[in-house]
Amino acid sequence: MQNSETRILIVDDSPAILLVMQAIMTELDVTNATMCNSAIDALALIKKRPLGYDAVFTDLNMPEMDGMEFIRQLGECKFQGGIVIISEMDSKIIELAANLARFHSTHLLGNISKPVQLSEVSRVLEKLKLFIEPVEQANQPITEDLLLDAISKNEITPFYQPKINRATKRITSVEVLARIVSNETGQLILPDRFIGVAEDLDLINLITFQLFEKATEDFQEIRQTLHGEVKLAFNLSPLQLDDYGCPDKLALILELNHLKPENIILEITEHQPLNRPLQLETLNRLRMRGFDISLDDYGTGFTNLSQLKTLPLNEIKLDRSLVSHIDTDRFSQVIVDGLVDIAQNEGIVLVAEGIERIEELNYLERYKNTLLMQGFLISRPKSKREFLRWALSWLRMINSDQ
């Protein structure tokens, strides 16, 4: 999405701030920015057009309705856009605001300090693109017939992306990512175009099990290439946790391929709340079976800090919206600091995914003993043959450094 297509609502009781924000939005080519000097009026606009805004920028200290109440009201009316706070906040306020936003089922993207700087607004708009990008891609789904044809032709194909321990430089696990690869043309279709369709048609289990079977067949060669203990990580939809038989089905595929649940990490996205009794029972049963459980995309969904301590998690993956520009983003820095402390106290592995800039990697080096790294800067998702070639190159590089 281009800035010119982004729809922004800016709420602040200060006419001066609204003038500054209008000028900055114009400079950044945001032509669809609405200014509002009252949270009450802004809420009325959103209720009138629930899908009319991609993000709301709001002050905290306002008369009649302050920013915290405004955010709570946005959660109650199920506002789906991002929220940015325009206020100078210390670290404790940032952490509490982020946690309250998740509690109210809203999506807090960050904060901009006053006096507002163009560079700070530009950075937040980049994070907004990461937040709304999956929604854009999901608007171009493949057809039901094409998905059924791909499944029947066994075209669900695993691609692989490593998670790296920067302290040891060892590949600790490899995430398995679904692609559709045409047997006839080699055309590749990314998951954003078919996973939602599969969930809607109740075909997600067929895709998962086809992917699971192929990747577990590849695992022996991957493990031999990497010369060490490594795990495979698979994505599961929260919808699949509603299936009582999920743990048994996954365990059976492993048994047929002479593997154990201890070799597998199951990554559960937090784009939907994980709170239904059946979901929690399935999570617990998977852990009892010996699978590792990872919470994927943390920072964009509904899981608050207290739930991190009660869910049976082995791993938390920071969403790339938290990792993007973390070298200059004070909001993300505070959130990651807090999560590192929680992960260490709870014995949970923390993964930074979506690393695309060398500045991000350099900043995250301070956590290299407590944080795994993943992202395009290290390696893009690759087919088995390409991944094995990359892995050999990685091993030669780290061996030459010793």
N, C-alpha and C positions, 0 to 999 in steps of 0.2 A: 504494500500500500504506500502511495506517495503522500507526502505531507498535505498536498492540496486536496486529497480525498478524506483526510482525517477530520472527524467531527468532534469539536472540543467545547465543553461548557466550563467557563471560569467564574468562580464564586468568591467574592471578596467585598467587604463593606467599604473598602478604601477606594475612592475614585482614582487616586494616583496609581495604585497598584493595577487597577483595571486598564488604565491608559498604557502603562508600561507593558502589561501582558498583551494588549492589543497590538502594540508596536512590534513586540518580539514575534508574535504569531505571524504578522504580516511579513516580517523579515525572513521567517522560516517557511514562507509559502503556505501557511495554514490559512486558507481563505474561508473556512467554515468554522469560525470561533465565535461563540455567543458569550457576551459579558452579562453578569448578573450581580447586583449588589446586596442580594438577600438570599439566604439559604432557603427560606420559606418559598420564595418565588421560584428558585431553582428547582426545588422538589416538585412544585406544581408543573413546571416544564417537563420534567422527566416522567412524571405520572401521565402526562398528556401524550408523550412520545417515548415509551419505554425503551425502544431500540434506536432512538434518534441521536445518541451520543456514544462515541467510542471511549471517551474518558471525561472525567470531571476533575478539575483543578480547584481545590477549596482551601480557604483560610481556616484556622482553628478558632481564633478569637473573634466572634461576631455577635452582635446583639440579636435578641429574639430567639434565634436558634444557632447554637455554636457548631463548629465543625464536627465534633464527636457525635452530637445528636444527629446531624445531617448524615454522617456515614451510617449510623444505625438505621435511620429511616431509609437510606438507599438499600440496605440489606433487606429490610422488611418488604420493600416493593420489588425485590429481586433484580436490582440493577446489574446488568451483565458486563458493563464496561470497566475500565481501569479507573483507579482513584489516585490522585496525586495531592499531597498536602503542601500548601504554600505557607511555610512557617519555619522559624528557627527553632529546632527541637534538640534537646540533649538526648543522649543515647537511651536512657531509660524510657523517655516518652516515645521515642521511635519504636522500641521493642513492644511497649504496651499498645501503641496505636496499631502496629502490625498484627498483634495477637487479637485485639478487639475486632479488627476488620475481618479476620478469618472467622471469629466467633459469630459475626453478623453475616457471614457468607458473602463478603465483598472482596474485591481484589485490589489491595493497596500496592501500587507500583513503586512508590518512593516519595521523597519530599524535596522541595526546592526551598532553599533558604532565602530570606529577605536580607538585603536588597536583591531582587531577582536578576539573574544574569542570563544572557542569551544562550551561553554554552550549557548551562544547567537545564534549561528548557529543551534544548536540542537533544541532550543525553536522555531525558525522560521520554521524549517522543520516539527515540530509537528503541527504548525498552517497551513502549506501547506497541510498536510494530511486532516485536517478539511475542507479545501477549495475544494480539488479535490475528497473527499470521495463520495459526491452525484453523481459525474460523473462516478465513478467506479461502484457504485451500479446500476446506470441507464443502464449499459451495460448488465445487466441480467434481462430484463423486462419479465413479464409474457406474454403469448400469447393472441392474440385478443379473441380467443375462450374461454380461461379461464376467461378473464375479463367479457365477455358477460354472461358467465354462472354464475359468482358470482353476477352480477347485477340482473339477472333474478331470482336467488334464494334468493335475499334480504340478501346477506352475507356481505354487506358493514357495518362495525360495529364501533361505536364510542369508543375510549379509552380516558381517561381523565388525564390531568396533571395540577396541580394548579400553580397560580402565588401568591406569598406571599408578604405581606407588613411586612418587618422585624421590623419596628418600633412598629406596633401594633400586629404583629404576626397573623394578620387576612388573610384569603384566600379571595382575592378581586375578582378573576375571575378564571375560569377553562377552559383551552384550550381543544377543541375537536379535536382529531387526528384520521384519517381514518385508519382502518385496514380491510383486508379481512379475515374473520374467517369462515372456512368451516363448514357447518351444519353437515356434515357426519363424518369428521375426527378431527375437531377442529384445523386443521392446520392454522397458522397465517401468513399472507403475509403483509409485511411492505409497506408503501406508495411509497417509492423510486422505487419499482418494478412495480407499476401500474399507478401512477398519470401521468407520461409522456405518457404512452400508451393511457390513457383516453383522454389526451389533443390532441394527434395526431389523434384519432378516433372521436373527437368531442363528447365524452361521459362524459366529466368532470361535466356537469350540472346534469346528472343522478346520479353520485356518490355523489355530494354535496347535492342534495335534499334528497336522501335516508339517508345520514348521518344526515342532518339537522332535518329530521322528527324523527328519532330515538332519537337523543340527546335532542330535545325539549320535547319528551315524558318522558325522564329520569330527566329532569330539576327540576320538582316539588320535587322529592325525594331527589335530591342533595341539593336543597335549604333548605328543612326541616332539613336535617342532619347538615348543616353548621350554622343554626340558625342566618341567617343574609342576608343582601343584597349581592348578588354575581352575576356575569355575566358569560355567556357562550361565548367563543371565537372560531370562525370558520375560517378556512383558505379558501381564495378565490384565484383562479389563475387570473393573469392580463387578461388572455384571456376571462374570464367570464365577465369582465367589458365591453366587446364589445357587450354584450347582453342588449338591451334596456329594456327587460322585467325582468331582474334580480331582481331589487328592489321589483317589484310587486309579483314575485313568492315567494321570501323569506318572504315577509310580509304576504302572504296568509297562508303559513305553520305555521307561528307564531299565526295568528288569529285562526286557527283550533285547536291549542294547548293552547289557552287562554294566550298567551304571547305577549309582546310588543317589538318593536325594541330597546327600551331603555335597555332591558335585554341582548342585543347581541353586541359582538365586532366582526367585520369582519377584519381578518388579511390578508393583501395583500402583497405577496412576492415582493421584488424589484429585482428579478433576470432578469426581463425585464424592459426596460424604461417605466415609467408611464407618457406618454406625448401626446398620441393621443387624439383628442377632444372628441371622444365617451367615452373613458375610464374616462376622467376627468368629463364629464357630468354625467356618471353613479355614480362615487364617490360622486359627489355633491348631486345627487338625493338620494343616500343611506343616506347621512348625513341629508338631509332634512326630510327623513322618520323617523329619530331618531336613526339610527344605529351608534355605535361608529366605527371609522375606525382606524386600526392599520397598521403601516408599518413594515412588518416582515423581519427578517434577515438583518437589516440595517448594512452596512459595507462590503457587498459582491457584491453589485449591482451598480446601476447607479444613484441613487438619491443623488444630492449634497445638500449642506447646505442651499442654497437659496430656493430650492424646498421644503425643510422641512417647510419653513415659508409660502408657498403658497398652498400646498396641504391641504385638509380639514381633518387633522389628529387629533385624540384624544390620540394616543399612538404610540410610537416608540419602537421596540424590537431590542436590540443590538444582532448581530449575535454572535454565540459562538466563532468564530475566534477572535473577539475582547475581549471576556471574558476569553478565555483560557489563563492561566498563566499571567493574568493581574497584579498579585502581583509582578511580576518581569519585565513585558514588558512595557517599557517607552512609546513606540508608542501608545499602547492601552490606557494607563493611560491618555495621553494627549487628545486623541480623545474622550474618555468618559467624561473627565472633560468639554470639550467644549460642548458636547451634553447635559450634565446635565444643563449647563447654558442656552442653547437654550430652552430646555424643560421647565425650570422654567419660562423663560421670555414669552414663547408662551402658557403656561398652558397645556402642553402636558405630559402625563404619560410616563415614561421611564421604560423599562423592560430589565433586564439582563437575557438572556436565555442561557442555556447550561452550568450552573454551575455544575462542577463535582468534584472539589477539595476543601477541607476545607480552603486552603490558599486563593483561589479565593473568597470564601464567606467572610472570615475575612477581606480581603482588601475592598470588596464592602460594608462592614458595615458602612464605612464613609458616604455612600450615603443612608443610610437606611430610611431617611425621604423623599427622593426624587426618590427612585428607587425600583421597584418591582423585586422580585427574582424568578427564575424558573430554574429547571435543575434536572438531575438525583440525585445529592446530596440531594435534598429535597424530590423529588418523581419522579420515572419513570412513563411514561404513563401507566395507568391501566384500566382494564375493569370496568364497573360500580360497580359490587359487590366488587372488590378489592379496588377501589377508595373510596367507602363509608366506608369500614373497615379502610383504612388509615386515612380518614378524622376524624373518631371518635377517633382514636388513637392520632391524632394531637391535637384535641380539649382537650382531657384529659391532654396532655402534657402541653399545654399553660395554662390551668386552674390550674394545680398543681404548676406552676411557680408564680402565682399571690398571 
